Amino acid sequence: MRASAAIGGTVASGWAGRAQGGAYAVARSRERDVQRCSRYARHPARCDAAMSDLFPPSERARALRERLQQFMAEVVVPGEADYHAHTGQPAQRWTIPPIMEQMKAQARAAGLWNLFLPNAEHGAGLSNLDYAPLAEEMGRSLIAPEAFNCNAPDTGNMEVLLHYGSPAQQERWLKPLLAGEIRSAFAMTEPAVASSDATNIAARIQRDGDHYIVHGRKWWTTGATDPRCAVFIVMGVTDTDGPPHARHSMILVPRDTPGVQVLRPLTVFGYDDAPHGHAEMQFEHVRVPVDNLLLGEGRGFEIAQGRLGPGRIHHCMRLIGLAQRALEAMIVRAQSRIAFGKPLAAQGMAQEAIALSRCEIEQARLLTLSAAAQLDRMGNKGARDAIGMIKIVAPRMACAVIDRAIQLHGGMGVSQDTFLAHAYAGARSLRLADGPDEVHIASLAKGMTRPAR
């Protein structure tokens, strides 16, 4: 039995048991919510998501953003209801909604494809600063990044293959990823060790003649449950006696290799993010050719650092877009709901929630744009502190803003009738993904307090 089929059976029963009220009812209520937010979003004077003059975009980036905004408003956001109606059916939970493939084809035809990739041959050739506001627009919808082939973890994996992959590896895996024909996953975090300290990663990648044997358990492997997932990038130990940051390597493991097992899907506050999902994995003495190793033995941390810098910019800007949409929903709710004889918008607590959210979003946006500009000028090493700061600030900001929006929506806010509950789950998980807050805080403070030499 294929892993995806087995997972579908497992999750289908769980989904049905959560009493969601019927997939089509959910889709209709979400569609109403989408329409309310979309009407508001068409009034830019009320919703200042424009880039600051401190970080002006190029003319090309400005034009791309306008086209992207139009595509989001006319194609992606209206398509959310169909997407959720499909995945809301237990028998279809772990299959790909046809609407997604339709949106991908439309986005590619519109020239809104692989926008994340600074390499002009394979992507849009944008700087990190120019791409950042595009990522913000995509972040407004949880399903949008995939429509433009700009979704994690594929973006990071494509950059790894582009910068560190051999020509043969690029031919086999990078080309179909760039075309959106397959998906991929990144297997790093492990349940048995404190993975926040990545030197603890214990899975083994052991040389055996012309092959490596990969053995170990991973979890929170995003994308592993997607039926289109064709390859994993796995991080593990190749030299147990080497220096801590030279023990680990990364290797490509095809999905259909014997010994690759999806043990179970994982949920974030009950959300399984089907059909893409997150999984606990077992690599049981998986044998792959030595040619599948990326870059060389002991260079896993080098690859990881190259992968994570731009990825954190992308994550943070998407979170800002999600928070912006939550703020817009908050305002619509405050204007339309009457309590104690007057609109919520006329009451001090609602006004405070709206005003604080606007301030915090703008602060996080400016900080993230600054980090993107530094990354363009100085590279990953030079922008390390700035990237650490946004990884601390943006997820906390998004959690706070979305939580206020939930509060103003009352019972509806925690239900399946708006995007807010799911958005909160995603934002909260990003306080852990790509390194928990505490690691970034400690690293930032350590650099600031180090004695001058």
C-alpha positions in Angstrom: 0.0 0.0 0.0 1.3 3.4 -0.8 2.0 5.6 2.2 -0.3 8.3 1.1 -3.2 5.8 0.9 -2.5 4.6 4.4 -2.3 8.1 5.7 -5.5 9.0 4.0 -7.3 6.3 5.9 -5.8 7.4 9.2 -6.6 11.1 8.9 -10.0 10.7 7.2 -11.5 9.1 10.4 -9.9 11.8 12.5 -11.2 14.6 10.3 -14.7 13.1 10.3 -14.5 12.9 14.1 -13.9 16.6 14.5 -17.4 17.4 13.6 -16.5 20.1 11.1 -20.1 20.6 10.0 -19.7 19.3 6.5 -17.1 20.2 3.9 -19.4 22.2 1.7 -20.8 24.2 4.6 -17.2 25.0 5.6 -16.3 26.0 2.1 -19.4 28.3 1.9 -18.6 30.0 5.2 -15.0 30.5 4.2 -16.1 31.8 0.9 -18.2 34.5 2.6 -15.3 35.4 4.8 -13.0 35.6 1.8 -15.5 37.9 0.0 -15.6 40.2 3.0 -11.8 40.4 3.2 -11.5 40.8 -0.5 -13.9 43.8 -0.6 -11.9 45.5 2.1 -8.6 44.7 0.5 -9.7 46.7 -2.6 -9.6 49.9 -0.5 -5.9 50.6 -0.2 -6.4 53.8 1.6 -7.7 51.8 4.5 -5.1 49.1 4.2 -1.6 50.5 4.0 0.5 47.5 2.9 2.7 49.7 0.6 6.4 49.4 0.9 8.1 52.2 2.8 10.0 54.8 0.8 13.0 53.7 2.8 13.1 50.5 0.7 11.7 51.4 -2.7 11.2 48.5 -5.1 12.5 48.3 -8.6 10.1 49.2 -11.4 10.0 45.6 -12.4 9.2 44.4 -8.9 6.5 47.1 -8.6 4.8 45.9 -11.8 5.1 42.3 -10.7 3.4 43.1 -7.4 0.5 44.8 -9.1 0.0 41.7 -11.3 0.3 39.4 -8.3 -2.2 41.4 -6.3 -4.7 41.1 -9.2 -4.1 37.4 -9.6 -4.5 36.9 -5.8 -7.8 38.8 -5.8 -9.2 37.3 -9.0 -7.9 33.7 -8.8 -6.3 32.5 -5.6 -8.6 34.0 -2.9 -11.8 33.0 -4.7 -10.3 29.5 -5.2 -9.9 28.9 -1.5 -13.4 27.6 -1.1 -13.0 25.0 -3.8 -9.7 23.9 -2.4 -11.1 23.4 1.1 -14.2 21.8 -0.2 -12.0 19.1 -1.9 -9.8 18.4 1.1 -12.8 18.5 3.4 -14.1 15.3 1.9 -12.5 12.3 3.8 -12.0 10.2 0.7 -10.1 13.1 -1.0 -8.2 14.4 2.0 -4.8 13.4 0.8 -5.3 14.0 -2.9 -4.5 17.2 -4.8 -7.4 19.6 -5.4 -7.8 20.1 -9.1 -8.2 23.9 -8.5 -4.5 24.0 -7.4 -3.2 22.6 -10.6 -5.5 25.0 -12.5 -4.1 28.0 -10.5 -0.5 26.8 -11.1 -1.1 26.7 -14.9 -2.7 30.1 -14.9 0.2 31.6 -12.8 2.8 30.1 -15.0 1.1 31.4 -18.1 0.9 34.9 -16.5 4.6 34.9 -15.8 4.1 34.7 -12.0 6.3 31.6 -11.5 9.4 30.8 -9.5 9.4 34.4 -8.3 11.6 33.5 -5.3 14.6 32.4 -7.3 17.2 35.2 -7.8 18.8 33.2 -10.6 17.5 34.8 -13.8 17.9 31.6 -15.9 15.6 29.6 -13.7 13.6 32.2 -11.8 12.5 35.8 -11.8 16.0 37.1 -11.1 14.7 39.4 -8.3 16.8 40.5 -5.3 15.6 39.5 -1.8 14.4 43.1 -1.3 12.3 43.0 -4.5 10.9 39.6 -3.7 10.0 40.4 -0.1 6.7 42.3 -0.9 5.7 39.6 -3.3 6.1 37.0 -0.6 3.9 39.3 1.6 1.2 39.2 -1.0 1.4 35.4 -1.3 1.3 35.1 2.5 -2.3 36.4 2.6 -3.5 33.0 1.7 -2.3 29.7 3.1 -2.6 28.1 -0.3 -1.2 30.9 -2.4 2.6 30.1 -2.4 2.1 26.8 -4.1 0.1 28.4 -6.9 3.2 30.4 -7.8 5.7 27.5 -7.2 7.0 29.6 -4.3 6.1 27.3 -1.4 8.3 25.9 1.4 10.1 23.5 1.6 10.4 23.3 -2.2 11.9 26.8 -2.5 14.7 26.0 -0.1 15.3 22.6 -1.7 15.4 24.1 -5.1 18.0 26.6 -4.0 20.1 23.8 -2.4 20.0 21.9 -5.7 20.8 25.0 -7.7 23.8 26.0 -5.6 25.1 22.7 -4.3 23.7 20.0 -6.6 25.7 18.2 -9.3 24.5 18.5 -12.9 23.0 15.0 -12.7 21.2 15.9 -9.5 19.9 19.1 -11.1 18.7 17.2 -14.1 16.8 14.6 -12.1 15.3 16.7 -9.3 15.7 20.5 -9.9 14.1 20.6 -13.4 10.8 18.9 -12.4 10.7 21.0 -9.2 11.1 24.2 -11.1 8.3 23.0 -13.4 6.0 22.2 -10.5 5.7 18.6 -11.6 6.9 17.1 -8.3 7.2 18.1 -4.7 10.1 17.5 -2.1 10.7 17.4 1.6 13.5 18.3 4.0 14.2 15.8 6.7 16.2 17.3 9.5 14.4 17.5 12.9 14.4 14.4 15.0 12.0 13.3 17.9 14.8 11.7 20.0 17.1 14.7 20.4 16.8 18.5 21.0 16.9 19.5 17.4 17.1 23.2 18.3 20.8 22.4 18.6 21.3 20.9 15.2 24.7 19.4 16.2 22.5 16.8 18.1 21.1 15.4 14.8 21.8 11.7 15.1 20.5 10.0 11.9 23.4 8.1 10.3 24.6 8.3 6.7 27.2 5.6 6.5 29.4 4.8 3.5 29.1 1.2 2.2 31.1 0.8 -1.0 29.3 2.6 -3.8 26.4 3.5 -1.6 25.4 5.3 1.5 23.1 3.7 4.1 20.7 6.2 5.7 19.2 5.2 9.0 17.2 7.2 11.5 13.9 8.7 12.5 12.8 12.2 11.6 9.7 14.2 12.2 8.0 17.5 11.2 9.1 16.6 7.6 6.8 19.0 5.8 5.5 17.7 2.5 6.2 14.1 3.1 2.6 13.2 3.0 2.0 14.9 -0.4 1.4 12.2 -3.0 3.6 14.2 -5.4 6.6 14.2 -3.0 9.4 12.5 -5.0 12.6 13.2 -3.0 13.8 14.0 0.5 16.9 15.9 1.4 18.1 14.2 4.6 20.6 15.5 7.1 22.6 13.0 9.1 26.0 12.1 10.5 28.7 10.8 8.2 31.7 11.3 10.7 30.9 10.6 14.3 34.4 11.7 15.4 34.6 15.0 13.4 34.2 18.5 14.7 30.6 19.3 15.7 29.9 21.3 12.6 31.7 19.0 10.2 30.1 15.7 11.2 26.9 16.1 9.2 26.1 15.8 5.5 23.0 16.0 3.3 21.9 13.4 0.9 19.1 13.0 -1.7 16.8 10.1 -0.9 14.1 9.2 -3.6 10.7 8.6 -2.1 10.4 5.1 -3.7 13.6 3.8 -2.2 13.0 0.7 0.0 13.1 1.5 3.7 11.5 5.0 3.4 8.5 4.9 5.7 5.9 7.5 6.5 4.9 6.5 10.0 2.1 9.0 10.6 0.9 12.5 9.8 1.4 15.2 12.4 -1.1 17.9 13.3 -0.6 21.5 14.5 -3.4 22.3 17.0 -5.4 19.7 15.1 -4.7 21.0 11.6 -3.0 18.4 9.4 -2.4 20.8 6.5 -3.5 18.1 4.0 -2.7 17.2 1.3 0.8 18.6 1.9 1.1 17.8 5.5 3.9 17.1 8.0 5.1 13.6 8.9 7.1 11.4 11.2 9.4 9.4 9.1 11.6 6.3 9.4 14.6 5.8 7.2 15.2 2.1 7.8 18.7 1.2 6.4 17.9 3.1 3.1 20.5 2.4 0.5 21.2 5.2 -2.0 24.2 5.7 -4.5 27.1 7.8 -3.3 26.3 10.2 -6.2 23.3 11.3 -4.2 25.4 13.1 -1.6 25.2 16.9 -1.8 28.4 18.8 -2.0 30.5 16.4 0.1 30.9 14.7 3.4 30.8 17.0 6.5 29.3 20.0 4.7 25.7 19.7 5.9 25.9 22.8 8.1 27.3 24.8 5.2 24.4 23.8 3.1 21.9 24.5 5.9 23.1 28.0 6.4 23.0 28.8 2.7 19.4 27.4 2.6 18.0 29.1 5.7 18.9 32.8 5.2 16.6 33.6 2.3 14.0 31.1 3.6 13.6 33.0 6.8 13.0 36.2 4.8 10.3 34.4 2.9 8.7 33.0 6.0 8.6 36.4 7.7 7.2 38.3 4.8 4.5 35.7 4.3 3.6 36.0 8.0 3.3 39.8 7.5 0.9 39.2 4.7 -1.2 36.8 6.8 -1.2 39.3 9.7 -2.3 42.1 7.3 -5.2 40.0 6.2 -6.2 39.3 9.8 -6.1 43.0 10.5 -8.4 43.7 7.5 -10.8 41.0 8.8 -10.6 42.6 12.2 -11.6 46.0 10.8 -14.5 44.6 8.8 -15.8 42.8 11.8 -15.5 45.9 14.0 -17.3 48.0 11.5 -20.2 45.6 11.0 -20.9 44.2 14.5 -23.0 46.0 17.1 -22.6 45.4 20.8 -23.9 47.4 23.7 -25.6 49.9 21.4 -22.7 50.8 19.1 -20.3 49.3 16.6 -17.3 47.4 17.9 -15.2 50.0 16.0 -16.4 52.7 18.3 -15.3 50.9 21.4 -12.0 51.5 23.0 -10.8 47.9 23.3 -11.4 47.2 19.6 -9.8 50.4 18.6 -6.7 49.5 20.7 -6.5 46.1 19.0 -6.7 47.6 15.6 -4.2 50.4 16.2 -1.6 48.2 17.9 -1.9 45.6 15.1 -1.3 48.3 12.5 1.8 49.5 14.4 3.2 46.1 15.0 2.7 45.0 11.3 4.5 48.1 10.1 7.4 47.6 12.5 7.9 44.0 11.5 7.6 44.9 7.8 10.3 47.5 8.0 12.6 45.3 9.9 12.1 42.5 7.5 12.7 44.7 4.5 15.9 46.0 6.2 17.0 42.4 6.6 16.3 41.6 3.0 18.4 44.7 1.9 21.2 43.6 4.2 21.1 40.1 2.8 21.4 41.5 -0.7 24.4 43.7 0.2 26.3 41.5 2.7 25.2 37.9 2.2 24.0 35.4 4.8 26.9 36.0 7.2 26.7 39.8 7.1 23.0 39.8 7.6 22.9 37.1 10.3 21.8 39.4 13.1 19.1 41.1 11.0 17.7 37.7 9.9 17.8 36.6 13.5 15.8 39.7 14.6 13.1 39.2 12.1 12.7 35.5 13.0 12.2 36.6 16.6 9.8 39.5 15.8 7.6 38.4 12.8 6.1 35.2 14.2 5.4 36.9 17.6 3.8 39.8 15.8 1.6 37.6 13.6 0.5 35.5 16.6 -0.5 38.7 18.5 -2.4 40.3 15.5 -4.2 37.1 14.6 -5.1 36.5 18.3 -6.7 40.0 18.4 -8.6 39.2 15.2 -9.9 36.0 16.7 -11.0 37.8 19.9 -13.0 40.4 17.9 -14.7 37.6 15.9 -15.8 35.9 19.1 -16.8 32.2 18.7 -16.5 32.5 14.9 -12.8 33.3 15.3 -11.9 29.9 16.8 -14.2 28.0 14.4 -13.7 26.7 10.9 -15.8 29.6 9.5 -12.9 32.0 9.0 -9.2 31.5 8.1 -8.1 32.9 11.5 -7.8 29.7 13.6 -5.8 28.0 10.9 -3.7 31.1 10.4 -2.9 31.2 14.1 -1.8 27.6 14.1 0.6 28.3 11.2 2.0 31.5 12.8 2.5 29.8 16.1 4.4 26.9 14.6 6.8 29.3 13.0 8.1 30.3 16.4 9.6 26.8 16.3 10.4 26.2 12.6 13.8 27.1 11.3 15.0 27.4 14.9 12.9 28.4 18.0 12.8 31.9 19.2 15.1 31.1 22.1 18.0 30.1 19.8 17.7 33.3 17.8 17.5 35.4 20.9 20.6 33.7 22.4 22.6 34.0 19.2 21.7 37.6 18.8 22.6 38.5 22.4 25.8 36.5 22.3 27.0 38.5 19.2 26.1 41.8 20.8 27.8 41.0 24.1 31.0 39.4 22.7 34.1 41.4 23.9 35.6 43.6 21.1 38.9 42.3 19.7 
